[in-house]
Amino acid sequence: MSINDIELQKKREADAVQDGIERYFQSRRYQPASGSKPVRHVMGDALESFADAILAEQIALKQPQRQRPPKYAADLVSVDARKLALIALGTVFNAIGISQFKDGLPPGLTTLRSDIGQRCRLERIFDCLLGREVDVAYELHPRNRSRNAGKRAAELARKHADDDDWAKNFRAFHLGEKLIALAVAHARFNGQPIFELIDVRETDAQGTKTTQRITLTAAAEEWIAAHQPDVAALSTPVYQPMIVAPRPWTSLSGGGYLLTPLNLLKRQPTRRAQQLLAEAHLAVVFSAVDALQNTPFRINEYICRMMRRAWDGGYLFFGFKSHDLARLPLPLPDDADPQQIADRKRERAEAAELNQRIKGLKKVTPSRLCFAEGHIDRAQIYFPYQLDHRGRAYPVPQLVNPQSDDVGRSLLVFAEGKPLGERGAYWLAIHLANCYLKGKKVSNAERRAWVEQNEEEIIRFARNPIREHRFWKEADNPWLFLAACHEWEGYKEKGPGFISHLPVSMDGSCNGYQHLSALGRDPIGGRATNLMPGNEPEDIYQRVIDLADRRIEQDAKYPGPDQDAARQLRGRMTRDDAKGATMTTPYGVTRGRICKMLMEGELIKSCKDPKKCARYLAKVLEECIPEVAVEAGKIMKWLRQLARIVAKANRGMEWTTTTGFCVVHETREAKKHRLATADRTFVIEQEDETQGIDARGMADGIVAHLVHSLDATHMMRTICRLLAEGIRHFAMVHDSYAVHACDVDLLHRVIREEFVAIYSQPVLQNFLKELRKAHPDLNFPDPPRAGNLDIRQVLASPYFFA
């Protein structure tokens, strides 16, 4: 990389907010047909009115006063008012779009307040690095005219810069709360407010509660709908991809961005975890994370161009049957039939959630396209990575990254291409079929045959995709499928010498159960999850359905409390109805959560009594799944037993993976903090190491945390082996590994060899040995007796990852 690129990257990080301000105030060179103000001017007005309110608050804080300064005082005056306004506007808008798109709900305020405050603090750090910082002590000196005014101002400024004081006194929360309050009151365009606070009733395992959320006003939503191409200018994600290779990780901090402070762990680790990780040998971990973030990507220009045409043309290629908001059904009168009232409430709730998600789509998609078009001329971009407390790796930038959804991932290809070759062409065909047939378990021969049979249509689709075509409705991942179609077109034109840039992925087969079946040497679960060789891929979801169907058929025949529900469900289940519950059971999913997932599916929605049917089917699935993976069920039960024993002694659990990463499983009861701000008093919950251990949380979380630490171990070991074999390009999503098509044969061999190497060791016994060493005074039962699965069969299993 050149010195100019490094300096440009530093400037991009340090001046992101300043550049955003300039964009807001730049005039657009066109006048909308409506004759209203150009878009940039409208939002410039919004920013200016908000910034003026912040400036007025800053001036007031500097005036002589007798009362103690509010807790946000030093932080609010430490950054320029326009920068604070842009940070708050962008962070709120970004959060609204993502939350609506993913969850169908506006974002909650607790996390949002902290995010805004932390982003403002980051800007303060940049100002200090560049020597342009505000002198906080000088600014606050006039506040008190006593002889101790200077000393008090200096002390306040010192605390303002202190990391411990920032965390202990919830400075980010107080600053974020103040800026949100000012945004709701003063951020306006055309004289109308942009944001409003709403109360939302939510039901979870603990019951029903009301939470406050922030959303756009009806006027703001209307304006956005009329100016979709410009919506992306409203959001300013905190973290962007880099244009140079990230800093390598050599410790728990200091890697990733050149100037932006970043820790290796996404969340602040507990003291115990920090101590263990500081003493651990993490060479394998650092090497794997560096390999991920040193992989250069570029924007897939073809997909970006097609996506822009599809979005601007209003085509329904983005996951929704309509982009228009649905009209909510009218509520029924109080004297109507109770069941009809309940059904109507459910219909209204579903329509409202869908509308929110469509609103989110209309914010997220323009932002993605704006990002892609802004980087389309970059020869390469990089994604810094962090780890969670289990060792799982995640890219830091949002929306478009190698772990994004179908739309986000399709916009990226490897910056460096490789000749496809005959074997690469074979794996490209398998990948192409996978993107289309993902929900159908068929052999590689059938996948390859499908491509041959549909080749002419695939190429025609690649040449002219922006039209109504069956592929858009039938493909499991339509945009990734289109990217593969385009790559296949290039191969057919240029032959095996075609230079391919496409990440070709191979996915684990219900990976959580693969790990649990390997732990228990379970031949039944191993067969169901393709740990054993076979001519056809096994489908664990279909096995669960077959068991559930027999159970439902029996319940439907005989009178009983479940007969009516069973008759409504008899013979109607598909593998998708069992997939969610089966996938999440290894991670400690509850029956209530399974019920909620089922309620979102078409099967339950079509029943006469959805709640009753969902409760019944959740119970059936919960009882049938362990019959498919017998040893896995025993291991999960044993792990929860261990967690309860440790929790009863008010302690946490810890273990070390074969990569050297130390995992601490320490779920504590949340500590409630009452925070008084200028406008109101809040009660927030926060993890606190002085609190007692949450026994239920420990038992519910142990299986997921152990399994996730094992799949992270498998991925890291695979990456390091591939590095040793000369591979330098990776696009990994926990249990889905992608490399160039020509490297898939090597990937297949290494994936299997590393999995066998991990489970050739007594993993459960080592886990228990470590637990007993840490807690010699506690009595732990031995693990369940292992089955007779020969783990070396994985080496010959073609569908282990496929």
N, C-alpha and C positions, 0 to 999 in steps of 0.2 A: 504494500500500500504506500502511496506517496505522502509526503509531509503535508501537501495541500489538502488531501482527503482527511487526514487526521485533524488538521486545524478546522476544516469545514464541519466535521462531526462535532468538535467541541463547541463551535459557534451554534450549530443546530440545537444542541442540548441547552446551552446557556441562554440563547435568545429566542427560544420557542414562543414564549409569552409575548415578548416585544414584537416579534414578527406577526403574531396573531392580532395584536392591537393595530398594527399598520394595515393588515388586510381588512379589518373592520372599517377603517376610516378611508380606505381607498374608494374612489368613485368607480362604479361600473360604467362601461362605455355604451350602455344601451338604456332605453327607456321602456319599461313594461307597457304592454298594450293598454293596460287599465289606466295609464297615465299617473299612477301613484309613484312615490319615490323609488329610485333604484334600490334594489335589495340591500346592498352594502350600506347605503345611507340609512335605511330603516333600522338595521341592526346596529349601525353606528350610533343612532339616536338612543337605542335601548342601552347600549354600553355606556354612553355618556350620562344618561340620567342615573344609572346605577352608580357609576364612578363618582358623580357629583354627591350622591348620598353618602358614599364611603368617605369622600374628602371632608364633607361636613362633619361626619362623626370623628374623623382624625383631628380636625381643628378643635372640636369640642373637648377632646381628650387632653389637648395641650393647654387648655385654659386653666387659670388658677382655680382650684377647687379644694374644699375641705375634706370631702369624703374620699375613701380609699378608691383607687382606680379599679375598674372592672378587670376580671382575669384575662380578658382578651386585649387589654390596652396596649401593652408593649408590642404584641404581635401585629395588631392592626396598623400601628404607625410605622412598622418596620419595612413595609413594602409599598410601592407607589399605588395610589388608589385605582388607576386604570388597570394595572396588572391584577390587583385583587379582584376587580370587577370581571375581567376576562376569565380568570381562573375559576371563579365561582359560577359564572354563566356557563362556561364550557363543561365543567364537571357535572353540574346539575343536568344540563341538557343531555350529555352523554349517558349519564346514569338512567335518565328517564327512558331513552331509546332502548338501551340494552335490557333494562328490567321489563319493559313492556313486551319486547320481542321474545324474551326467554320465558317469563313467568306470567305474562298477561296482567301484571300489576305495576303501578307506579313504584318507584324505589322508596324504601324506608329511610327515615331521617338519621338514625343512629350512625350507620356506617358512612352515610353521605357527609355528615358533619365532619367526621374524622378525616375522610378523604380530602375534603376541601382544605381543612387546616393543614394537613401534611403537605399538600401540593403548594400551599402558600409558603410553608417553611422551606420547601425545596427551592422556591424562587429566592427566598432570603439567602440561602446558602450560595446560589449562583451569584447573587449580587456581591456577596462577600468575596467570592473567588475572583471576581472581575474588578474588585476595588470600587464598586459603585454603591455600596451599602448605605442605608440611612443610619445616622448616628442616633440611636434610640435614646440614649441618656440625654443628649442635647435637646431632642424633640420634647421629652417629658419634663425637662428641668423647670419650665415656667409653671408647671401644674401646681407647685407648692412654693409659696413665697417665704417659708421659714428658712432659717440658716442651715437646716439639714436637707434642703431641697435637692441640692446636687448629689449628696450622698444617697438619698432615697432613689433618685432617678438612676444613678449608677447601679445600685443594687437591683432595681427592677430590670435594667438592661442586662445585667449579668445573669439573672435568672432566666431571662428571655432566651439566652443562648445556651442554657444548660440542658443537656439531653435528659438527665434524670428528672429535673424539675418539669420539663416539657411533658414527660410521660406521667409523672406522679400527679400533676395538677390538671391533667386532661386539657392541656392548652389547645391541641388541635380541635377538640370537641367544642370548646368555648368560642374559638375563632370561627369555626365552621358554622356554628349556630347563629352567631351574629351576622355573618355574611348571608346566610339563607334568609334570615329575617329581613335584612335590607333588600335582598333581591325580590322577595315576595311583595314588599311595600313599594319599591321604587323602580324595578326593572320594567320598562314599558316601551311599547312601540305604538305609534299612532294614538298615543294617549291612553292605551289600554294595558292592563297588567299582563305579564307573561306567565307568571307562576301562581299557583294557589295550593293551600294545604287542605287535605281531605282526611277524614277518619274512615278507616276500613276495618270491618269486623272479620277476623280470621279465626279458624278453628284448627287446632293442632292436638297433639296427644294430651296436653295439659288442660284443654278446654277451649272456650271461645274468649277472645280478647280483642280490644280495639286498639289499632296502631295508627299513628299519624304518618301520612305519606305526602310527597310533593308531586304535583303533576302540572301539565300545561293547562292554561285556561282554554275555554272553547274558542276564543278569538285567536289565541296563539296557534291552536291546532288548525284552524281554518286558514290562517296565514301560511302555515307550513305546507298544507295541502296545495296551495296555489303557487308555491315557490319551491317545489321539490328539488330541482337541480342545485339550489343554493343552500339546502338544509345542512349539508356537510360542514359549511362554514361555521355553524353554531356550536359544534362539538369539538373539544380539544382534548383528545386522550392524553393522559399524562406521559405515557411511555410510547415512544415510536421505535420502529426498527432502526438499526444503525447502518451507515454507509461504509464503515470499516469494520474489520474483525473486532469483536468485543475483547476486553481485557480478560486474560486467563484467570481462573480461580486457583488461588494458592492457599486460601484460608477461608474463614466464614464470611469475610467481607472484602471489598475492594475489587471484585471482578465485574464483568459486564460493561456498563457504560464508562466512558472516559472521565466524565465529570459528575454525572448524577450518582449520588450515593446509593449503593445497592448491597443487600445482604444475600448470601447464598440461600438462606431459608426465607420463605415467603412471610412467615410470621415469627415474631420474637420467640425464641425457644425458652423453655423453662431453665432455671439455673442448673438443674441436674443434666438436662440435655446439652446445655452449653458446655458444661464441664466435661461430659463424656466425649462430645464431638471435638473439643479442643485437644483432647489427648488421643484421639483416634488416628489411625493411619488411613487417610482418605485419598491416596494417590489414584485409585481406580475410579472413585467418585468424581474427582476433579477432571480426570482424563475424559470420562464419558460426557460430563456436562460441557466441557470445552469443545468436544467433537460436535455436539449438537449445535452450539452457538457459533462455531466456526464454519458451519455449512452455509455457503453463499446461495441465496435464492435470487430470483428476479420475478417480475410480474409476468404472468402469462398473457401476452399482448392479445392473442386471439380471443381468449375467454373474456378479457376486459372489454374488448370491442363488442363482442356478442352480448355481453351482459348489459352494457350501456344501451345497445339497441333494444334489447328486450324490456329493460326497465322504462326507457323513454316511450316505448310503444305500448306499454300497459299490458304486456303479456304475463300470463299467470304461471311463470316458471320459477317462482320463489317460495313454493311450499304452501300457498294458500289458494283456495278455490275462488276467492274473490279478493280484490284489493279495496272494494267499497265497504264502508261500515254498514253493518246490519242494523235494522230498526228493532229496538227492543220490544218484545211482545208486551201488551198492556197488562198490568196486574189485575187479577180477578177480585171481585168484591169479597168482603169478609164473610158473607153468608153463602159463598159457593162451596162446592164439595171439597173437604179438606185435602183429599188426594190430588184433586185438580189444582188446588192452590199450591201444594207442594211441587207438583210437576211444573207449574208455570214459573214459580220462583227459580227452579233449576234451569229452565229454559232461558230466563232472563240473565241468570248468572253466567251461563255458558256463552250467551251472545255478547254480554259485556266483556267477558274475558277475551273472546275472539276479537272484538273491536280494539281492545287494548293492544293485542299482539299485532294486529294490522297497522295500528298507529306506530308501534315500535318498528315494524318492517319498513315503514315509510321514512323513518329516521336513520335506521341502521344501514339500509342498502345504499342510499346516497353517500353516506359516510365511507362505506367500503369502496364505492366507485371513486370517490374523491381521493381516497388514499392511493388506490391502484393507479389512477391516472396521474397523480402527483409523483409516483415512483417509476412510471413506465419506462423512462429513459435511463434509469439507473442500471448499470451493468450488473450490480450485485447489491443485495441488502442482507443484513444479518439480524437474528433474533436472540437477544440475551436470554439466558435461562436461569430459573431458580428451582429450588426443591421444596417440597412440603416436608412435614416432620416424619413421614414414612420413607422419604428418599425418592418420591415420584418427581419427575422433571416437568416443568411447565414453562413455555415461552412467556416473557413478560408483556410484550405488546398485545393489545386486544383486537378483536374483530377479524383481522386477517393475520393468520399465523399457521404454522404447520399442524397445530392441533385444533383448528377451527372446525366449523361445520362444513357441509358440502360446498356451500357458496364460498366461504372464506378460503378453504384449502385449494379449490379449483383455480383461484387467482394466482397461485404460486407454482413455480417450477424451479428445478435446480438451475443455478446460473451457469454451471459448466455441464456441457453435454458429453455423451459417450456414444460411440457407434453401437447400434442396436444388436447386430449379429443375429444368427438364427435362434439361439437360445433366448436372447432378449426378446425377439419377436414372439416366441412361444409364450413367455411370461407376460408380455404386453397384452396378448390375446386373453390370457387368464384374468388379468387385471380388468380388462375391458368387460368381460363377462361378469366378473365379480361386482362391478359398479352397477350392472344391470340386474343381475340375478341374486343379489346378496341374500335375499330372504329364502332362496331355494337351494337346498343342499344337493348339488349334483357333482358328478365326478369331473376331473380336469378334462377328460376326453370329451365329455358332453359340453363343457364350457367352450373348449376349442371348436367343437363342431357347431355350436351356436353362432360363434363369430363367422365361421366359414359360410354357414347358411344365410346369414344376414349381412354379409360383407358389402354388397352393393348398396343396400339401404343405409348401412353405417357410414359409408363414404358420402352418399348423397346428403345424409343428415349433417355431416361435418361441413359440407360445402354450403349448405343453406339451412341452418338450424332455427332461425327466427321465424317460425311459422308453427301452426298447430300440427303436431306430429305425435304419434303414439309413444315415441321414446320419452317424451317429457312426462307423460303420465305413468308409464310403466317402469322406468328406470328407478332403482332404489336410491341412487345418488346422481340425479340428472346432470348436474354441472360437472362433476368428476367424470361422469360417463361421456359427456361432450368433449372434455379435454382429452380423454383416451381415444375417442373417435377421430379427433383431429390428428393425434399422434399416429394412429393406424393409417390414416390417409397419407401422411408423410412417408411411412414405411412402404406402402404399396406403390408410391411414386418413385422412391429412391432405392428400395431394396434394403438388404441387411446393413449396408453402409450408412443408412440414415442416422443422423446424430440426434439422439433422444435426450430430452431434458426432463421428462415426466417422472415424478416419484411413483414407483410401482409398489403397492403395499400388500403385505401378507398378514392376515389377522388370525389371532388365537381363537380356538373353538370353545366359547364360554370359558374364558381364561381363568376366572376365579375358581371354578370347579376343576379345571386342569391342575391347578396348584394343590387344591385340597385332596384330589384323588391321588396325586403323586405323593403327598404327605402320608396318606393312609394306605398306599400301595393297593388301591381299590380297583380290582379288575372290572367291576360293573361300571363304576363312574369313569374309569379309564377308557373303557370301550365307548361309552356315551360321549366322551369329550375328545375322542380321536388320539388318545395316547398310545393306542395299539394300531398296527397296520390293518388296512382294509382296502378293498377295491372301490368302495363307495364311502363318502363322508358320512359319519354318524351325525344325528341331529338330536341333541339332548332335549330341545324344546318339544319336538314331536313325541319323544318318549314320555315326557310329562303329560302331554295332551292325551296320549293313548290311555295312560293310567287314570287321568281325570275323567275322561269320557266313560270309562267302565264304572267308575264310582258314581258319576251323575246318572248313568243309565239305571243303576240299581236304586238310587234314591228316588228316581222318577216313577218307579214301578210300585213302590210300597208307601202307604199313608204315613205321614210324619211331618214334622215342622219344616223339613227341607224339600218336600215333594213339589210344591208349587214352583219354587225357584229352579229346581232341577228340570222340571218340564219346560220352563222358559229357555233353559240353556242347552237342552239335550241336542247333541249332534251339530252344534253351531260354532264350536270353538275352532280357532285357527292358531297357528304357532305364535302369532304376534300376541295373542291373549295370554300365553304362558311365558313369553320371553321376558317381560319386565320382572315378574316375580322370581323366575329361575335365575336370571342374571344377578339380581340383588340379594338373593338369599345368602350367598357366601359372605356378604358384607353386613349381615345383621339386620336386614329389613324386617320391620314389624308387620303384623297382620293388618293393622290400620293403614299403613303405608301401601301395602299391596292392594287393599280395598280402594284407596284413593286413586292408584294407578289404573285399576280396572274401570273406575267410574269415568275416566277420560277416554276409554275406548268405545268404538262403535257398537261392540257386542252388548255391553251393559246399557248403553244409551238407548238401544232399541228394545229393551225389556219393558214390560208393563210396570214392574216394581224394581227400578234400578238399584236402590239401596239394599234391598233384601237380596237381590241376586249377586251384587258385588260382595256382600258379607259372606254369603254362602260359597261363592267361587273362591274367595280369598282363603277360606278355611280348607276347601278341597285341595287347592294348590299347595298350601302350607303343609298338608299331610302327605301329598303325593311326591313332592320334590325329593324328600330324603330317601324314598324308595328307589329313585334312579341313581343316586350317589350315596350308597349306604355308608361307607366309611367316612365320607365328608360330613355327614350328619353327626356321626359319633365324635369326630374331631371338633366340630363346632361346639357341641355340647360340653366336651372336656375343656376347651379353651375358656368358655364362659364360666365354668366351675373354678378354674384357676384364677380368673379375674375377680370373682367374688371373694375368694379366700384372701387375696392380696388386698382388696378393697376393704374387707372387714378389719384388717390391721391398719387401715388408713394409710396405705402406701400405694405407690405406682409400680408399673412393670417396665422392664427395659430389656432389650436384646440387641445383639450385634449381627448384622447380615454378613455374608461372605465377601462383600465389597468393603467392609470396614465401617459402614454407616451404622450409627447407634440410634435406635428408635426408643423413645420414651413414651409409653402409653400411661398417661396420668390425667384422667378426667376428674376435675374438681368441681364442687358445687360453685355455681356462679355467685360472685359477691355483688351486692347491690350498692350502687353509689347514688346518692342524692346530690345532684348538681343544680345549683341556683344560678341562673343567668339573669340578665337585665329584664327579660320579658316573662320568664316562667321558671318553674322548677321541674327537672327531669329526674327520673329514676332509670339508670342504665345498669345493665349487668355486664360484668367483666371477669375474665378468668383471673384468679388470684391464688398464688402459691401458698398463702396462709390459710386458705379454706380447706375444709375436709374433703376427702375423696368421695366422689359420687359413685356409689356401688353399681347402680343401674347403668350409668353411662359407661363405666368400665366394662361391664359384662356385654352391653350392646355393641361396644366399639372394638373389642379385642380381635374378633375374626377379620373384620375389614382391615384393621391396621396391620395385622400380621400378613394377610394375603397381599395387600398393596405393597408392603415392604419386600415381599418375595417377587412380585412382578417387576418392581423397580430394580431389584437385584439382577433378575434375568435380563432386563433390557440393558443395564449398564455393562454387564459382563459380555453380552453380545456385541455391543458397540466397541468395547475395548479389543475383543478378538478380531472384529472386522477391521479395526484400525491397524492391528498387527499384520493383517492380510492385505493392506494397502487401500482399503475403502475410506473415502473422506467425505461422503455426502450422505446425510441421514435426515429422515423425516419421520419421527417416532411419536406414537400416541398410546403410550402405556402398554397395550396389548396388540398394537398394529404397527408393524415395522416396514418402512419404505426406503428403498434404495433405487439406483438406476436399474432398468429392466435387465441389462446385461449382467448385473451383479446378484440377481435373485438366487441363482443356483448356490452361490457361496453363502448368501444369507440363510437359505434353507438348511444347509449343513451346519452352520455355526449356531443357529437358533436351537437346533436339536441337541447338539453336543453340549452346549452350555446348560440347557435344562437338565440333561442327564447328569452332568457334572455336579450340579447343585443337589439333585435328589439321590445321587449315589451316596451322599453323606446322610447320617442320621439326623435330619433337620429337626424333627420334633424332640428327639432325645437331647440334642444340643441346646435347644430352646429351654427345655425343662431343667437341664443342668445349670444353665446360666441363671435361671429363676431361683433355683434352690441355693445357689452360691450367694445370690443377693439377699435371700430371705432364709437363712439357715434355721430360724426358729419356727418356720411355718411348715405344715405338713401338706404336701402336694401329692395327689394321686398320679400313678403312672399313666402314660397315654394309652389310648385304645390299642388293642392288638392289631398289628398291621395285616393287610391282606397279602395275596401272593402275586401281585402285579410285578412283572419284570420291567423296571423302568427303562432298561436298554432298548425295549421295543419302540420307544419314541424315535430312535435313530432311523427306523425303517417306516415310520408312519407318514404317508404323503399328505395327510390332512390335519396334522397337528397344528401347523400354521399354514393357511392356504388362501 
